[in-house]
Amino acid sequence: MAFKIKNLTVEVENKEVVRNLSLSIGSGEIHILMGPNGSGKTSLCQTILGNPNYAVKKGDIILNNESVMSLKTEERARRGLFLSFQEPPEIQGVSVASFLRTIAGRQKSQDPFAIMEKIREQMPRLGLSDSFFARGVNYGFSGGEKKKNEILQLTALKPKFAFLDEIDSGVDIDSLKTIAKILKESAKNGMGMLVVSHSPALGKAMKPDCVHIMNNGRIITKGTTALLKNVEKSGYRGLDY
């Protein structure tokens, strides 16, 4: 299975935020997407999941040789696409446990009890106690707790392709290593992923198949972990583009 973006151009309020961008991710592949603030990374992720505020002017988004451009966000999710938010929304009055059980119960190909058991196994790895289950979804959470909750949702859904927008934001160094390990395990089980990050440390920990650098709505260069080392040493201005 493969996920492809072909010659995608996107506008928000008549401003181009993604420009003639192409990208391909295979099952089990880890891709890292980096770039300066405002370069279009979040806009790309929002477009992939069909946010109506992002107007596609040309190009296509393809999952397993079928275009998803005509599908609404919820249908794209049902087909196996997952987006973690840069700033996850708060849902007061809905507990984490209830939210995750609802997700688990809708997975037709998986046993919901097995899914919840897997989630419980992940919680201590992420430094989360059982009391976390009783809290409202993201309500009063720290930045790091919100990101850990996104990982639990990823565990419940087991999507075909995940698009993770700054999953490391607000996360301490120990949790960062754990998240990287969980994501690598997911990739070994066949999940493809595009991880948006400002942290070369996360990228190096995940040992990606490809690193993409985005600026001004375009992929300006790509490479391996050596590219991460260049960014860490010299920043984006040190790249020849």
Secondary structure as a PSIPRED ss2 file (coil, helix, strand):
# PSIPRED VFORMAT (PSIPRED V4.0)

   1 M C   1.000  0.000  0.000
   2 A E   0.000  0.000  1.000
   3 F E   0.000  0.000  1.000
   4 K E   0.000  0.000  1.000
   5 I E   0.000  0.000  1.000
   6 K E   0.000  0.000  1.000
   7 N E   0.000  0.000  1.000
   8 L E   0.000  0.000  1.000
   9 T E   0.000  0.000  1.000
  10 V E   0.000  0.000  1.000
  11 E E   0.000  0.000  1.000
  12 V E   0.000  0.000  1.000
  13 E C   1.000  0.000  0.000
  14 N C   1.000  0.000  0.000
  15 K E   0.000  0.000  1.000
  16 E E   0.000  0.000  1.000
  17 V E   0.000  0.000  1.000
  18 V E   0.000  0.000  1.000
  19 R E   0.000  0.000  1.000
  20 N E   0.000  0.000  1.000
  21 L E   0.000  0.000  1.000
  22 S E   0.000  0.000  1.000
  23 L E   0.000  0.000  1.000
  24 S E   0.000  0.000  1.000
  25 I E   0.000  0.000  1.000
  26 G E   0.000  0.000  1.000
  27 S C   1.000  0.000  0.000
  28 G C   1.000  0.000  0.000
  29 E C   1.000  0.000  0.000
  30 I E   0.000  0.000  1.000
  31 H E   0.000  0.000  1.000
  32 I E   0.000  0.000  1.000
  33 L E   0.000  0.000  1.000
  34 M E   0.000  0.000  1.000
  35 G C   1.000  0.000  0.000
  36 P C   1.000  0.000  0.000
  37 N C   1.000  0.000  0.000
  38 G C   1.000  0.000  0.000
  39 S C   1.000  0.000  0.000
  40 G C   1.000  0.000  0.000
  41 K H   0.000  1.000  0.000
  42 T H   0.000  1.000  0.000
  43 S H   0.000  1.000  0.000
  44 L H   0.000  1.000  0.000
  45 C H   0.000  1.000  0.000
  46 Q H   0.000  1.000  0.000
  47 T H   0.000  1.000  0.000
  48 I H   0.000  1.000  0.000
  49 L C   1.000  0.000  0.000
  50 G C   1.000  0.000  0.000
  51 N C   1.000  0.000  0.000
  52 P C   1.000  0.000  0.000
  53 N C   1.000  0.000  0.000
  54 Y C   1.000  0.000  0.000
  55 A E   0.000  0.000  1.000
  56 V E   0.000  0.000  1.000
  57 K E   0.000  0.000  1.000
  58 K E   0.000  0.000  1.000
  59 G E   0.000  0.000  1.000
  60 D E   0.000  0.000  1.000
  61 I E   0.000  0.000  1.000
  62 I E   0.000  0.000  1.000
  63 L E   0.000  0.000  1.000
  64 N C   1.000  0.000  0.000
  65 N C   1.000  0.000  0.000
  66 E E   0.000  0.000  1.000
  67 S E   0.000  0.000  1.000
  68 V C   1.000  0.000  0.000
  69 M C   1.000  0.000  0.000
  70 S C   1.000  0.000  0.000
  71 L C   1.000  0.000  0.000
  72 K C   1.000  0.000  0.000
  73 T H   0.000  1.000  0.000
  74 E H   0.000  1.000  0.000
  75 E H   0.000  1.000  0.000
  76 R H   0.000  1.000  0.000
  77 A H   0.000  1.000  0.000
  78 R H   0.000  1.000  0.000
  79 R C   1.000  0.000  0.000
  80 G C   1.000  0.000  0.000
  81 L E   0.000  0.000  1.000
  82 F E   0.000  0.000  1.000
  83 L E   0.000  0.000  1.000
  84 S E   0.000  0.000  1.000
  85 F C   1.000  0.000  0.000
  86 Q C   1.000  0.000  0.000
  87 E C   1.000  0.000  0.000
  88 P C   1.000  0.000  0.000
  89 P C   1.000  0.000  0.000
  90 E C   1.000  0.000  0.000
  91 I E   0.000  0.000  1.000
  92 Q E   0.000  0.000  1.000
  93 G E   0.000  0.000  1.000
  94 V E   0.000  0.000  1.000
  95 S E   0.000  0.000  1.000
  96 V H   0.000  1.000  0.000
  97 A H   0.000  1.000  0.000
  98 S H   0.000  1.000  0.000
  99 F H   0.000  1.000  0.000
 100 L H   0.000  1.000  0.000
 101 R H   0.000  1.000  0.000
 102 T H   0.000  1.000  0.000
 103 I H   0.000  1.000  0.000
 104 A H   0.000  1.000  0.000
 105 G H   0.000  1.000  0.000
 106 R C   1.000  0.000  0.000
 107 Q C   1.000  0.000  0.000
 108 K C   1.000  0.000  0.000
 109 S C   1.000  0.000  0.000
 110 Q C   1.000  0.000  0.000
 111 D C   1.000  0.000  0.000
 112 P H   0.000  1.000  0.000
 113 F H   0.000  1.000  0.000
 114 A H   0.000  1.000  0.000
 115 I H   0.000  1.000  0.000
 116 M H   0.000  1.000  0.000
 117 E H   0.000  1.000  0.000
 118 K H   0.000  1.000  0.000
 119 I H   0.000  1.000  0.000
 120 R H   0.000  1.000  0.000
 121 E H   0.000  1.000  0.000
 122 Q H   0.000  1.000  0.000
 123 M H   0.000  1.000  0.000
 124 P H   0.000  1.000  0.000
 125 R H   0.000  1.000  0.000
 126 L C   1.000  0.000  0.000
 127 G C   1.000  0.000  0.000
 128 L C   1.000  0.000  0.000
 129 S C   1.000  0.000  0.000
 130 D H   0.000  1.000  0.000
 131 S H   0.000  1.000  0.000
 132 F H   0.000  1.000  0.000
 133 F H   0.000  1.000  0.000
 134 A H   0.000  1.000  0.000
 135 R C   1.000  0.000  0.000
 136 G E   0.000  0.000  1.000
 137 V E   0.000  0.000  1.000
 138 N C   1.000  0.000  0.000
 139 Y C   1.000  0.000  0.000
 140 G C   1.000  0.000  0.000
 141 F C   1.000  0.000  0.000
 142 S C   1.000  0.000  0.000
 143 G H   0.000  1.000  0.000
 144 G H   0.000  1.000  0.000
 145 E H   0.000  1.000  0.000
 146 K H   0.000  1.000  0.000
 147 K H   0.000  1.000  0.000
 148 K H   0.000  1.000  0.000
 149 N H   0.000  1.000  0.000
 150 E H   0.000  1.000  0.000
 151 I H   0.000  1.000  0.000
 152 L H   0.000  1.000  0.000
 153 Q H   0.000  1.000  0.000
 154 L H   0.000  1.000  0.000
 155 T H   0.000  1.000  0.000
 156 A H   0.000  1.000  0.000
 157 L H   0.000  1.000  0.000
 158 K C   1.000  0.000  0.000
 159 P C   1.000  0.000  0.000
 160 K C   1.000  0.000  0.000
 161 F E   0.000  0.000  1.000
 162 A E   0.000  0.000  1.000
 163 F E   0.000  0.000  1.000
 164 L E   0.000  0.000  1.000
 165 D E   0.000  0.000  1.000
 166 E C   1.000  0.000  0.000
 167 I C   1.000  0.000  0.000
 168 D C   1.000  0.000  0.000
 169 S C   1.000  0.000  0.000
 170 G C   1.000  0.000  0.000
 171 V C   1.000  0.000  0.000
 172 D C   1.000  0.000  0.000
 173 I H   0.000  1.000  0.000
 174 D H   0.000  1.000  0.000
 175 S H   0.000  1.000  0.000
 176 L H   0.000  1.000  0.000
 177 K H   0.000  1.000  0.000
 178 T H   0.000  1.000  0.000
 179 I H   0.000  1.000  0.000
 180 A H   0.000  1.000  0.000
 181 K H   0.000  1.000  0.000
 182 I H   0.000  1.000  0.000
 183 L H   0.000  1.000  0.000
 184 K H   0.000  1.000  0.000
 185 E H   0.000  1.000  0.000
 186 S H   0.000  1.000  0.000
 187 A H   0.000  1.000  0.000
 188 K H   0.000  1.000  0.000
 189 N C   1.000  0.000  0.000
 190 G C   1.000  0.000  0.000
 191 M C   1.000  0.000  0.000
 192 G E   0.000  0.000  1.000
 193 M E   0.000  0.000  1.000
 194 L E   0.000  0.000  1.000
 195 V E   0.000  0.000  1.000
 196 V E   0.000  0.000  1.000
 197 S C   1.000  0.000  0.000
 198 H C   1.000  0.000  0.000
 199 S C   1.000  0.000  0.000
 200 P H   0.000  1.000  0.000
 201 A H   0.000  1.000  0.000
 202 L H   0.000  1.000  0.000
 203 G H   0.000  1.000  0.000
 204 K H   0.000  1.000  0.000
 205 A H   0.000  1.000  0.000
 206 M H   0.000  1.000  0.000
 207 K C   1.000  0.000  0.000
 208 P C   1.000  0.000  0.000
 209 D C   1.000  0.000  0.000
 210 C E   0.000  0.000  1.000
 211 V E   0.000  0.000  1.000
 212 H E   0.000  0.000  1.000
 213 I E   0.000  0.000  1.000
 214 M E   0.000  0.000  1.000
 215 N E   0.000  0.000  1.000
 216 N C   1.000  0.000  0.000
 217 G C   1.000  0.000  0.000
 218 R E   0.000  0.000  1.000
 219 I E   0.000  0.000  1.000
 220 I E   0.000  0.000  1.000
 221 T E   0.000  0.000  1.000
 222 K E   0.000  0.000  1.000
 223 G E   0.000  0.000  1.000
 224 T C   1.000  0.000  0.000
 225 T H   0.000  1.000  0.000
 226 A H   0.000  1.000  0.000
 227 L H   0.000  1.000  0.000
 228 L H   0.000  1.000  0.000
 229 K H   0.000  1.000  0.000
 230 N H   0.000  1.000  0.000
 231 V H   0.000  1.000  0.000
 232 E H   0.000  1.000  0.000
 233 K H   0.000  1.000  0.000
 234 S H   0.000  1.000  0.000
 235 G C   1.000  0.000  0.000
 236 Y H   0.000  1.000  0.000
 237 R H   0.000  1.000  0.000
 238 G H   0.000  1.000  0.000
 239 L C   1.000  0.000  0.000
 240 D C   1.000  0.000  0.000
 241 Y C   1.000  0.000  0.000
